[in-house]
C-alpha cells in the first residue's frame, strides 16, 4: 500500500518506499531510497492500530535513542526519526542504514548448514559487538539475540540488528518491568523481567545451537532447564564445553561477561604461549586418556627411590619415637603423665599423615576425572578411593590457574621457594595438583595444557 510513496521527515529528508521487508502487529519494516543521498535505507514503522500499546512506543523510542548513541561498523547506523502522519498510517518512523544480505534465520530456512569453524567465526563477531555494547556506560543489553536478528551481509560480515528490545541498566533499575524476548532464546532470569549482560550470552549460545543443530532451541531436549545438545551433533569437547557455559540456566555458572566468553573461545584456536608443554614429557608416569566426552589424568605411584626412602625412614623414626614416648608416659603414675600423653595426640596425627603419604607414594594412584557432568579428584590405594575435595558439576568450572615455580623473599628477607601448582577452580571448590603429587614442572605444564584444550578454558598464570 505504501510502495512508491514518499515519506518526508521533519528534517526535510525524503524517502521513497521500494519494498516491504516485514510486517507485524502494528509494525512494518520497509526498504526505501534516500532521495538526497541515493542510498538505500530501512524504515521501521510503528503505527497506531488496534494492537497498539504504549509500552511498544516506549521500546520504539528507546531503540531510536540507543541507536543515536552507537557507532559500530556492524550495528545499523541511525539516520532519522520522525512522526508519521498519513491518511492511512499515523505513528512513528525510524530510519537506519541498510545492510544488503540475509538473516541467519533465512539461511536456516533455505537449508544452509554451518560448520563448527563458521559458527565460531559468527560467535566471535557477535561477542565483539557485545563487548562494545556491554562496555557502554550504562551497559546496553540487546535482550533479543536470535537468528532473525543477525544479518549475514553479502561481504560475509556479521551484523547485529533490531534493537527494539534493547535495555540499559538504568532503564532496568527504574519503573515497571517489560518482559521482552523470544521463547527458546531467552534465559530463565529474563522470564522474570531481570536482565544482565550475561543474559545476552545465553541468547547468543542458544542462537549458535540453532545454527549447529538446525532446530529451534525450544525443540531440543532439556534436563533441569539445561539444553541437551551433545548427543545430537558432533563437536569438539572444548567447543561443547564452551556452548554449555554459554547456555547455563544459572547465572552463577554462565560466563560472566562477553570478554570472558570471547577469551575462552579464542583459547580454542591459539595455544597458550606461556604453557609450551604440549607433548607428554618422556619417562612420565602420568597417563592421560581423552575422548569427546571425558578426560582422565592418572598419576601412578613412583615406587622406591632415594626421596621416597628418606621419607619412609623419617616416618618410621617419627612414629617409633612417639610410640616410645607415649607408652612411657602411660606407664607412669599420676594425672600429669596422662596429660602429657594426650598432648602427644597432634604429633600422632602428623605421624599418621607422614606414613599415609609414603604408602600412597609407594602403592597409590591419583585420578582426576572430568566428563560432561562432573569433575572428581580421588586418591586410590589398596582398592579404596577417597575424593578430595568432593566431586562437583563440570559446568561450574570457571578458571584454570597455573602457578610456576618461583623464589620470593619472606618477611625476614629469606629466599623462599614457591612450588608449582595447577588448580581447577569450580566455584568455591579447588582441585589441585602439584609437587606434593611428586610431579615435575614439565609434567604439570603438560597436564595444564591437556585440561585447557579439553575444556576450552584459557590457562591463567597466578
C-alpha positions in Angstrom: 0.0 0.0 0.0 3.0 2.3 0.7 5.0 1.2 -2.3 6.2 4.1 -4.3 5.1 6.6 -1.7 7.5 9.3 -0.5 7.8 9.8 3.3 9.1 13.2 4.4 10.7 13.6 7.8 10.5 16.7 10.0 14.1 17.4 9.0 13.2 17.7 5.3 14.6 14.3 4.3 12.6 12.4 1.7 12.4 8.6 1.4 10.8 6.7 -1.4 9.4 3.3 -0.3 10.5 0.5 -2.6 9.6 -2.8 -0.8 8.1 -4.1 2.3 10.6 -6.3 4.2 8.4 -7.4 7.2 5.1 -6.9 8.9 4.0 -7.5 12.5 1.1 -6.3 14.6 1.3 -2.5 14.4 4.8 -2.6 12.9 6.2 -2.6 9.4 9.7 -2.7 8.0 10.3 -1.0 4.7 13.2 -0.8 2.2 13.4 2.8 0.8 15.7 5.1 -1.1 17.0 8.3 0.4 16.3 10.8 -2.4 19.0 13.1 -1.2 21.9 10.6 -0.9 20.5 7.9 -3.3 21.4 5.3 -0.6 19.1 2.5 0.4 17.7 2.7 3.9 15.5 0.7 6.2 12.4 2.4 7.7 10.8 0.8 10.7 7.2 2.0 11.3 5.2 1.9 14.5 1.6 2.7 13.7 -1.5 3.5 15.8 -3.7 0.4 15.3 -5.9 -1.8 17.4 -2.8 -3.7 18.5 -1.0 -0.5 19.7 0.2 -0.4 23.3 2.1 2.4 25.0 4.8 0.0 26.0 5.5 -0.5 22.3 6.0 3.2 21.9 8.4 3.3 24.8 10.5 0.5 23.3 10.4 2.1 19.9 11.7 5.4 21.3 14.3 3.7 23.3 15.6 1.9 20.2 15.9 5.2 18.4 17.7 6.9 21.3 20.0 3.9 21.7 21.0 3.8 18.0 21.7 7.5 18.2 24.5 6.9 20.7 26.1 3.9 18.9 28.9 3.9 16.4 30.0 0.4 15.5 30.7 -0.9 12.0 28.5 -3.9 12.5 25.5 -2.3 14.0 22.9 -0.4 11.8 23.6 3.3 11.7 20.9 5.7 13.0 19.7 8.2 10.2 16.4 9.7 11.1 13.3 9.6 13.4 10.0 11.4 12.7 6.3 11.4 13.2 4.3 9.7 10.5 1.0 11.5 9.6 -0.6 9.9 6.5 -4.3 9.4 5.9 -3.9 5.6 6.1 -1.0 5.5 8.6 -0.3 7.5 11.8 2.6 6.7 14.0 6.4 7.0 14.1 9.2 6.1 11.7 12.8 5.1 12.5 15.3 5.3 9.6 18.6 3.4 9.7 21.2 2.2 7.3 20.5 -0.8 5.0 22.6 -4.0 5.1 22.5 -6.0 1.9 22.4 -9.7 2.8 20.1 -12.1 4.6 19.4 -13.0 8.2 20.7 -16.3 9.6 17.0 -17.3 10.0 16.6 -17.0 6.2 19.8 -19.0 5.8 18.4 -21.8 8.0 15.1 -21.8 6.1 17.0 -22.2 2.9 18.6 -25.3 4.2 22.0 -23.8 4.7 24.3 -25.7 7.2 27.1 -24.2 9.2 30.4 -25.9 10.1 32.0 -25.6 13.5 34.5 -23.1 12.2 31.8 -21.0 10.6 29.8 -21.0 13.9 32.9 -20.0 15.8 33.5 -17.1 13.4 29.9 -16.0 13.9 30.2 -16.3 17.7 33.5 -14.3 17.7 31.9 -11.5 15.6 28.9 -11.2 17.8 30.9 -11.3 21.0 33.0 -8.4 19.8 29.8 -6.5 19.2 28.5 -7.5 22.7 31.8 -6.4 24.3 31.2 -2.9 22.7 27.6 -2.8 24.0 28.2 -4.1 27.4 31.2 -1.8 28.0 29.0 1.2 27.4 28.1 3.4 30.4 25.5 2.3 31.3 25.7 -1.2 29.7 23.4 -1.8 26.8 21.6 -5.2 26.7 20.1 -6.3 23.4 17.6 -8.8 25.0 16.6 -10.4 21.7 19.5 -12.1 20.1 18.3 -14.8 17.7 18.9 -15.9 14.1 16.4 -13.4 12.6 18.2 -10.5 14.3 21.6 -11.4 12.9 22.5 -10.4 9.3 25.0 -12.2 7.1 26.0 -9.4 4.7 26.9 -10.0 1.1 30.5 -9.2 2.2 30.5 -12.1 4.6 30.4 -9.7 7.7 28.0 -10.4 10.6 25.7 -7.6 11.8 23.5 -7.4 14.9 20.2 -5.7 14.1 16.8 -4.9 15.6 17.4 -3.1 18.8 13.6 -2.9 19.5 14.0 -4.8 22.8 17.1 -3.0 24.0 17.5 -2.1 27.6 20.1 -0.2 29.7 20.9 -0.9 33.3 19.4 2.5 34.3 16.2 1.7 32.4 16.0 -1.6 34.2 16.5 -0.2 37.6 13.7 2.2 37.4 10.0 1.9 36.6 8.0 -1.2 35.7 9.5 -4.2 34.0 8.5 -5.2 30.5 9.3 -8.8 29.6 10.5 -9.0 26.0 12.5 -11.5 24.1 11.8 -14.7 22.2 10.9 -18.0 23.7 13.7 -20.6 23.4 16.4 -17.9 23.2 15.6 -16.2 26.5 17.5 -17.2 29.7 15.4 -18.1 32.7 16.1 -14.8 34.5 14.6 -12.8 31.6 11.3 -14.5 32.1 11.2 -12.8 35.5 11.9 -9.4 34.0 15.5 -9.4 35.1 18.3 -9.0 32.5 22.0 -8.6 32.9 24.8 -8.6 30.2 25.2 -12.3 30.7 21.6 -12.7 29.5 22.7 -11.8 26.0 25.3 -14.5 26.3 22.6 -17.2 26.8 20.7 -15.9 23.8 23.8 -16.0 21.7 24.6 -19.5 22.9 21.0 -20.6 22.1 21.3 -19.0 18.6 24.5 -20.9 17.9 22.8 -24.1 19.0 20.0 -23.4 16.5 22.7 -23.0 13.8 24.6 -26.1 14.7 21.6 -28.3 15.1 19.2 -26.8 12.6 16.5 -26.9 15.3 14.8 -24.2 17.4 16.3 -24.3 20.9 12.8 -24.9 22.4 12.6 -28.1 20.4 15.8 -29.5 21.7 15.7 -31.9 24.7 16.2 -30.3 28.2 17.2 -31.6 31.6 16.8 -29.3 34.6 16.4 -26.3 32.2 19.8 -27.1 30.5 19.7 -27.7 26.7 20.9 -31.2 25.9 22.6 -31.0 22.5 25.7 -33.2 22.9 24.1 -36.3 21.6 22.6 -34.5 18.6 25.7 -33.1 17.0 29.4 -34.0 17.0 31.5 -31.1 18.3 34.9 -30.9 19.8 34.9 -31.3 23.7 36.3 -27.8 24.1 33.6 -26.2 21.9 30.8 -28.3 23.5 32.0 -27.2 27.0 32.0 -23.5 25.8 28.5 -23.8 24.5 27.3 -25.4 27.7 28.9 -22.5 29.6 27.1 -20.0 27.3 23.7 -21.7 27.8 23.9 -22.4 31.5 20.4 -21.6 33.0 22.1 -20.4 36.3 23.8 -17.0 36.1 26.4 -18.2 38.6 27.6 -20.9 36.1 27.4 -18.9 32.9 30.2 -16.8 31.5 30.2 -13.6 33.5 31.0 -11.3 30.5 31.4 -11.1 26.8 35.1 -10.5 27.4 35.5 -13.8 29.3 33.4 -15.7 26.7 35.5 -14.3 23.9 38.7 -15.1 25.6 37.7 -18.7 26.2 36.6 -19.1 22.6 39.8 -17.7 21.2 41.8 -20.1 23.5 40.5 -23.0 21.4 42.3 -21.6 18.4 45.6 -20.4 19.8 47.9 -22.2 22.0 48.8 -20.6 25.3 52.2 -19.1 24.7 53.0 -19.3 28.4 52.5 -23.0 28.5 54.7 -24.7 26.0 54.4 -28.4 27.2 52.1 -29.7 24.5 53.7 -33.1 24.5 54.0 -35.6 27.3 57.5 -35.5 28.9 59.5 -38.6 28.2 59.5 -41.1 31.1 56.5 -39.6 32.8 54.3 -41.8 35.0 51.3 -39.7 34.2 48.7 -41.2 31.9 46.1 -39.0 30.0 43.1 -40.6 28.3 40.8 -38.2 26.4 37.7 -38.7 24.4 34.9 -36.4 23.2 33.0 -37.0 26.4 35.7 -37.2 29.1 39.3 -36.7 30.1 41.1 -38.7 32.8 44.5 -37.9 34.3 46.1 -40.8 36.2 49.3 -40.4 38.3 50.8 -43.7 39.2 52.9 -44.5 42.2 56.6 -43.9 41.8 57.8 -46.8 43.8 61.1 -46.8 45.7 63.6 -44.0 45.2 66.0 -42.0 47.3 63.5 -39.3 48.2 60.8 -41.9 49.0 63.3 -43.9 51.1 64.2 -40.8 53.1 60.5 -40.0 53.7 59.9 -43.6 54.8 62.9 -43.6 57.2 61.7 -40.3 58.7 58.1 -41.6 59.1 59.4 -44.7 60.8 61.7 -42.7 63.2 58.9 -40.2 64.0 56.3 -42.8 64.7 58.7 -45.0 66.7 59.7 -42.1 68.9 56.1 -41.2 69.5 55.2 -44.8 70.4 58.1 -45.0 72.9 57.3 -41.6 74.4 53.5 -42.2 74.7 53.9 -45.7 76.2 56.5 -44.4 78.7 54.1 -41.7 79.9 51.2 -44.0 80.2 53.2 -46.4 82.4 53.9 -43.5 84.7 51.8 -42.6 87.7 49.6 -39.6 88.3 47.4 -37.4 86.1 50.2 -35.2 84.9 51.5 -38.1 82.8 48.1 -38.7 81.2 48.0 -35.0 80.4 51.4 -35.2 78.5 50.2 -38.4 76.7 47.1 -36.5 75.5 49.4 -33.7 74.5 51.2 -36.1 72.0 48.0 -36.7 70.0 48.5 -33.9 67.5 52.0 -35.3 66.8 50.4 -38.7 66.2 48.3 -37.0 63.6 51.4 -35.8 61.8 53.0 -39.2 62.1 49.9 -40.9 60.6 49.9 -38.3 57.8 53.6 -39.0 57.0 53.0 -42.7 56.9 49.9 -42.5 54.7 51.8 -40.2 52.3 54.6 -42.7 52.0 52.2 -45.6 51.5 50.3 -43.6 48.8 53.6 -42.7 47.1 54.6 -46.4 47.0 51.3 -48.1 46.2 48.7 -45.5 45.5 47.3 -43.7 42.4 45.7 -40.3 41.9 42.8 -40.0 39.4 41.5 -36.7 38.1 38.3 -37.3 36.1 36.3 -34.8 34.1 33.3 -35.6 31.9 30.3 -33.6 30.7 28.6 -33.9 34.0 31.1 -33.7 36.8 34.8 -33.4 38.0 36.3 -35.6 40.7 39.8 -35.9 42.2 40.4 -39.1 44.0 43.2 -40.8 45.9 43.1 -44.6 45.4 45.1 -47.1 47.4 44.5 -50.9 48.0 41.1 -50.7 46.3 39.9 -47.8 48.4 39.1 -44.3 46.9 39.0 -41.0 48.7 37.6 -37.9 47.0 39.3 -34.6 47.9 37.5 -32.3 47.6 34.1 -33.7 46.9 33.0 -34.0 43.2 31.0 -31.2 41.6 29.5 -30.3 38.3 31.8 -29.7 35.4 29.7 -26.7 34.3 30.7 -24.9 37.4 34.4 -24.8 36.3 35.2 -21.1 35.7 39.0 -20.9 36.0 42.2 -22.9 35.3 45.1 -21.5 37.4 48.8 -22.3 36.9 51.5 -21.1 39.4 55.0 -21.6 38.1 58.0 -22.3 40.3 59.4 -19.1 41.8 61.6 -17.8 44.5 60.4 -14.9 46.8 61.6 -13.3 49.9 59.6 -13.8 53.2 59.0 -11.2 55.9 62.5 -11.9 57.3 64.2 -11.3 53.9 65.0 -15.0 53.5 64.7 -16.5 50.0 61.8 -19.0 49.9 60.8 -21.3 47.1 57.2 -21.3 45.9 56.5 -24.7 44.2 54.4 -25.0 41.1 50.7 -25.8 41.4 47.8 -26.4 39.0 44.3 -25.6 40.3 40.9 -26.2 38.6 38.5 -23.8 40.1 34.8 -24.6 40.3 33.0 -22.0 42.4 34.3 -22.5 45.9 35.9 -25.9 45.1 39.6 -26.2 44.1 41.1 -29.3 42.6 44.9 -29.0 42.9 47.9 -30.9 41.6 51.5 -30.0 42.4 54.8 -31.0 43.9 53.0 -33.0 46.7 52.0 -35.4 43.9 55.7 -35.8 43.0 55.0 -34.0 39.7 57.8 -32.3 37.8 57.3 -28.8 36.4 57.1 -30.2 32.8 54.5 -32.8 33.8 52.4 -30.1 35.5 52.6 -27.9 32.5 51.6 -30.7 30.2 48.6 -31.6 32.3 47.6 -28.0 32.3 47.8 -27.9 28.5 45.7 -31.1 28.1 43.0 -30.0 30.5 42.9 -26.5 29.0 42.5 -27.8 25.5 39.7 -30.2 26.5 37.8 -27.6 28.5 38.4 -24.8 26.1 39.4 -22.6 29.0 42.5 -20.4 29.0 45.3 -21.0 31.5 45.6 -18.1 34.0 49.0 -17.6 35.5 49.0 -16.5 39.1 
